[in-house]
């Protein structure tokens, strides 16, 4: 009897809701942490010394470290087993069918991105190749048989390799970690060897944990990417200044990802905390954010429901209280060295912000309204209609901006929207134009003017002047 024939209707409903319910009821939105602001892959990251000198970074580290140490102290006492047992009872229904849940969620995720159409592994990684979407549907169908699960795993890795044609490898590494984790789970779950199979949920944990820790470093390397987000939706900071919120949010993401690799109570509480954080983003950002993060959210649920007590990697270190700060320090050094070191190895110490790096530009939303209406290129069916729409969107805010009494402020506010109009026109020619030289000009415009938009926004922020 195949896996598919053993599924219960209630399990299908629960898993489908995890991935798709919000996609049906939430308002459309574009949201992913990498695309909250103009995104130039080759731009040099902020020096790590700026983070090491940030008091809020160390405050976050101290708070999370205290939480982990207290949790480990409780876990080592009799109260720890009581808490774990109660968590076991609470999650027993899911634990008894956890493999079925995970497979349904993986399949539902690929059905969801098939329905979105024109994407690789998330709604943010676009592709014009229609056959990619049908491949995703095929992968979803192969999840439910042990004979075809390894083929589905190979297909997932294949999608990541395909994405390398259009996107830069450096900023696809978190997707690689997640994809490898899911692929390893499918291979191990299909294995007839019980010694291999018992590591299947561990593979998922490592995939999600590494993806979260790697992507969290963006908040330290490129804090300006997140400025438009907290400016647009200040309630996300819970009243904290953004200079305080962004580094502490990065610490929370990194350390909770680290917690997924630790002892049973630490990893389950970390999973619960991450689930709350990810769910908090669904309502403000809508269904696209839900689809983009659904797989991570579902795996986090599986981690919270995992009853296993075994520790296979560095058990002695993880059981010792001193192992928590030591392990966290090693993780931080390893990931920071990898992130900054790999960027230098690929782009050089000064980074690549010239014309050649424009080939690696991944996405350029409107930096003033990153979650608002789609770009003119995406919203119109013809180049003429797109250009007219871009000019209509630019004219009003630009005239309002240059009407300011202070000539310096008028210049910057007017140029902001003028630059955005240029970026919109460049995106239009990339979509509709055919001339290679024009495509080169367009990429240069997108890169340089997006960077200048960010600089002018920062100038207005320092002057405490509202955006146009």
HELIX and SHEET records of a PDB file:
HELIX    1   1 UNK A    4  UNK A    6  5                                   3    
HELIX    2   2 UNK A    9  UNK A   16  1                                   8    
HELIX    3   3 UNK A   17  UNK A   21  3                                   5    
HELIX    4   4 UNK A   22  UNK A   25  1                                   4    
HELIX    5   5 UNK A   33  UNK A   35  5                                   3    
HELIX    6   6 UNK A   48  UNK A   52  1                                   5    
HELIX    7   7 UNK A   55  UNK A   76  1                                  22    
HELIX    8   8 UNK A   78  UNK A   95  1                                  18    
HELIX    9   9 UNK A   98  UNK A  116  1                                  19    
HELIX   10  10 UNK A  130  UNK A  142  1                                  13    
HELIX   11  11 UNK A  146  UNK A  163  1                                  18    
HELIX   12  12 UNK A  170  UNK A  172  5                                   3    
HELIX   13  13 UNK A  173  UNK A  190  1                                  18    
HELIX   14  14 UNK A  194  UNK A  197  1                                   4    
HELIX   15  15 UNK A  200  UNK A  216  1                                  17    
HELIX   16  16 UNK A  218  UNK A  221  1                                   4    
HELIX   17  17 UNK A  223  UNK A  226  5                                   4    
HELIX   18  18 UNK A  227  UNK A  232  1                                   6    
HELIX   19  19 UNK A  234  UNK A  237  5                                   4    
HELIX   20  20 UNK A  242  UNK A  259  1                                  18    
HELIX   21  21 UNK A  264  UNK A  285  1                                  22    
HELIX   22  22 UNK A  287  UNK A  304  1                                  18    
HELIX   23  23 UNK A  315  UNK A  319  1                                   5    
HELIX   24  24 UNK A  322  UNK A  347  1                                  26    
HELIX   25  25 UNK A  355  UNK A  360  5                                   6    
HELIX   26  26 UNK A  376  UNK A  379  1                                   4    
HELIX   27  27 UNK A  383  UNK A  402  1                                  20    
HELIX   28  28 UNK A  407  UNK A  432  1                                  26    
HELIX   29  29 UNK A  436  UNK A  462  1                                  27    
END                                                                             
